[in-house]
Amino acid sequence: MTKIDIKPIVFEDPSTVKKIINKHQDIYVNDAFERQIKELFFIDNLQFIGQDKTEVCKSPEFNKYRNKKKDDFLYVYYPWNYSLVKCVKEADYFRLKTNRNQDLITAEEQKRLRDYKVAVFGMSVGSNIAFVLTQSGISKNITIADFDELDTTNLNRIWAGVYQVGLNKCVIAARRIYEDNPYAKVSALTKGISSPQLENLLKSKKIDCIVEEIDNMLLKIEIRKLAIKYKTPVLMVTDNGDWAVLHIERYDLGYKKFFEKDVDYWRKRLRQYDPRKDFADIVINQIVGGPDKVDSRMLLSANKVIAKKLVSWPQLGSAALLGGIAVTVAIKRIVRGESRERFIKEYLYPISRLD
């Protein structure tokens, strides 16, 4: 069985560079370090802002700074795309990666966001969420889960390429995260998530927040039962045509319901559960909030799915990206302590009016 690489290889021994280059003649080598040192210099020496960068980089001050930093690098090798990068070490990389967030996110807030551990279950819409979180410098330690493999029909909403068709969605997402941040810590559950697995993760405090984007209704409820037990917030985005619905269930603040219904309701509702018929009904009525809240074209499509005239629910890439943005903003507000509402259902419109 062919080994599937998910993580990059990070090392500092120059002899390893030679071995990799000798083994892979067509390898792409990028010395990002030289540019990164220049960026760091201006961050650490604000008095040079606005001056000609070429001239500043000839100055004694810059040469002194570069000499001081000359050994502060590591090599990062991405075996899945044969790329080798000379890169600053983790602390400096984090500073570079998040510098342009300031002060929309302060340095102190950024550290708290980095240390906040998010789990994202379901790598269709969830892959967009996981990547926007990573891009924002949130959740260095991130858990992602999906048993499914990429199909061409997924490419309308998942950041992937046709060359990755057949690859596990978790692997694709993990690689993308590591390409954005080689120092990330991704726990990729390529067989999906189960109740016992989740309980172990929650019990060992490896998760601070759950983003749930799976299609299995029974597992959705089990996840929320465990979230109540371990006082863990759950966020979920449901796309609805060009827009989406965001659910925030603050089980960390004592919320006890699932989609605004109590446990007894769901016990009865799921007693004779038919995924093809009942899932659509639950999404339309409980999750979105009734047919009047559902995009008319989405409603038509849902009826076609039930009648077996359409293979599956439609999902747009624009709505998936909107979900990634909404969840990222919501998690920032939770970590900052700006939001204390125990339950939020938010209807997300990318454009309120288009004349």
N, C-alpha and C positions, 0 to 999 in steps of 0.2 A: 504493500500500500504506500502510495506517494505521500511523503510528509508535507503538510500544508503549513507554511510559515505565516504566523500572525504578528509576531513581535520583531522589531529590528534588532540587530546585534550592535550593542554599544561597547566600545573598547578604547584603549589609549595606546596600545603597543603598535608602533609604526611597522614592525615586521609583519603584523597581521594584515596591514594594508597591502603589502607586497604580495602576500599569499593570495588574497582575494583577487587582486588585479591579474595575477598570473593564472588563476583558475578561470576567470571570466574576462576574456579579452575585450568584449564589447561593453564592459562596465562603464557607467556614467559617473564621473568624479566631479564633485562640486566643492570648492573651497569657500564655504559661506562665512568662515571665521573672519577673513580679512574685512569683509563688509560689516560684519557684526561688531567688530572692534570699533569701527568708525561710528556706528550708531550708538554704542555704549558711551563713547567719548563725549558725544554731544549731550547725552542724557546726564552724564556726571559733571559736565562743564558747561553750564547754561550760559556763561558769559560769552560763549562763541556763537550762540544762536544768531542767525541773520548774516553772519560773515560768509565769505566765499569758502565753500567746503574744501575745494582743491587746495587753496592756500593754507587753510587751517591744518590740513593733514600733512603739510610740510613743516609745521611749527615745532619748536622744541617741546612744547607742552604735549602735543600729540605723540611725538616719538617717545617721550618719557612714559606716557600712558600705555602705549603699545608694548614697550619693553616689559613693563610691569605685568601686562596681561598675556604675554606671548606663549605661556605654557598652559593657559586656562582653557583648554579645548579637549574634546573627545571626538572619536570617529563614530559615525552612525552608518550602518550598512543595512539597506532594505533588500533582502534576498528575493522578494517577489517581483521587483522591477529593476534589479541590478544597479542600484544607485548607492553611491558612497559619498557621504557628506562629512566635511570637517566642520565642527560646530562648537559653539561655546558650551560650557558646562551648564547644568540644570538651573542654578540660581540666576545666572545671567540670562539664560534663555527665557526664564519666566519674566524677568524684568523687561526684556525686549518684546516678548509676546503680548504683555499687558500694558505697556507704556502708553499706547494710544487709547486705552480705555479711560485713563485719568482725565478729569476727576468725575466723569460720569460714574465710574466705579473708583473709589479711593484705594490707595495701596493697602490700607488695613482691611477694607472690605474684600479686596481681591484675594488676600490670603485666606480669609474665612470661606470665601466661595471656592477656592482651590481645594480646601480641606473638607468641604462638604461632600459626602459620598452618595452619589446618585446611582440608582439601578434603573435601566430602561429595558422593558420587556416587550419584544415585538419590533423587528427591524425593517418594517416597511415605512410607515409614518415615523416610527421610533428611530430609524437611522438618521433622519433629518434632525430630530431632537437631540440625539447623542452628539452629532457633529456640531450643531450650533452651541451646545453647552461647552464642548471642548474648545471651540474657536473663541469663546468668550472667557476662557481661563477658569471654567467652573468644573469641579469634580475631577481632580487629578486621578483619583481612584474611582473608576467607573465600572459598573457591572452591566453587561449587555447580554441578552438572551434571545435566541430564535433557532428553531430546528430546521427551518425551511431553506431551500436553495433558490437562488435567483433565476427567474424566468424572464424572457424577453418582454412579456406583458407587464413586468414590474418596473421597467425602465422609464415609465411615464412619471414615476414619483420617487424612485430611489437613485441616489447619486452613485452610479456605477456605469460600467461600459459593457458592450456586447461581448468583449473578450472574457468577462467574468460570469457569463451565463453558466449555470450549473454549480457555482461556488456557493457555499453557505453564506447567508446574509450577514451573519455575525462576523465571519471572517472578513468580508468586504468592509463592514463598518469599523472593525478593529484596525484594519490596515489604514483606513482613511484617518482615523483618530491619531494613530502613531505617525503618520506623515505630517500631520499638523503639529504634533507634540511628541518627539521621540522619547521624552521622559514621562509620558503618561503611564498609568498602571491600569491596563484593561483586563478585566476578567470576562472572557468570552465563553458563554455557555451555549455551545453549538448543538446541544440536544434539547434546548428550550429550558424553561423553568418549571419545577414541580413544587408542590406544597412543602414536602420535607426539606428540599434544597433551600427554599426561601426561609423557612423557619430557622435553619442552621445559620444562614447569612444574617438574619435579624438578631438572633440570639447572640452571635459573636460580634455584633455591632459593626458589621461591614457595610451596612446600608443605613443612610440617614433619611432617604426619600425615595419613593417608588414612582416611576412614570410607567403607567400600564397601557400598552397599545397592542393587546392581543385579541384574537377573535373568539376564543373559547370562553363562553359565558360562565360555565361552571368554575373555571379557573379564575376568572375575574372576581367572583364572589369569594373564593378561597383566599385569594391575595388580600382582599379587604378584611376578611376575618383575622388574618395574621397581622395585618397592619393595625387593627384595633388592639390586639393583644400586646403588640410591641410598640404601640404609640408612635406610628410612622405615617407621615402624610403621603397621600396618593394623589397624583395628578394624571389626567387623561384628556387627550384631544380627540374629538370625533369630527372628521371632515364632512362637510355638507354642501356639495357643489363647489362653488368658488370660495366658500367661507368655512367656518368651523365652530365647534362648541367646546369650550374648555371647562372641565370639571376639576375642582380642587376640594379634596376631602381631608380635613385637618384632624386625622385621628390622633395626632400628637396633642391636640387641644381638647380631646374628649368627645369628638363627633362619633356617633354610633351607627349611622345609617349607611346603606349602599344605594347610591343614586336616589336619594331622598326617600327611600323605603326602608322599613325595619327588617330585621332578620327573618321574622315569621312570614312576612310577605314573600321573600325570596325562596324560603323553604317550600312553600306551597306552589309558587310560580314555576319552580324548576323541577317539580316532582315528575312530570311527564314532558320533559323538554325535547322538542324537535329542533335541532340547530337550523335547518333550512327555513322553516316557517317562523319559529319563535324568535330567533335572533333578530330578524328584521323588525318584528313587532316591538321587541324590547328597545332596540336602538331608536326607532321612531317615537315611541311613546314615553319610555322612561328616560332615555339618555338625551335625546334631542329636545323632547318636551311636547310632542304631539304633531300630527300631520300638518297643522298650520305653521309650524316652525321649520318644517323640512322643505328644502329647495324642491320646487315642482318637478324638475327634471330628475332629481335624485329619487323622489317618490315614484315616479314612473319606472325608473330603473329597478327599484326595489321590488315592485310588483312583477316585473319581468323576470327577476332572479327567482322569486317564489314560484312563478309559472314555468320555470326552466326554459325561458326564452332568451336568457342572458347568462353567461357563464358565472359572473361574479359582480359584486358591487363596484361601481365606478369610483375611482379616486384620482384626483388631479394633483399634479406635482406642486402647483401653486398653493393649494390648500395644505399640503404636507409641509411645505416651507413655512406657511403661516403658523402651523402648529408648533414647529420648532422654535419660532420666535416667541410665541405666547408662553410656552412652558419655560423657556429660559428667563423671560421677564418675571414670571410668577415665582420661580425658584429664587431669583435675586431678591425679590420682595420678602419671601419667607426667611431667608438667611439674614437679611437686614433687620427683620422684625417689624417691617412696615405693614404687614397684613396679619390680622389676628381673627379674621372671620373663619368660623368653623366649616362653613360650606359655601362654595362659590360656583355658580353656573354662569359662564360668560359667553355671549354670542359674539364671535369675532368676525368683523367685516373688513377686508383689505381696503375697500373704498366705500365710504358711506353713501356717496352719490356720484354717479357717472352720467353727466349730461350728454 
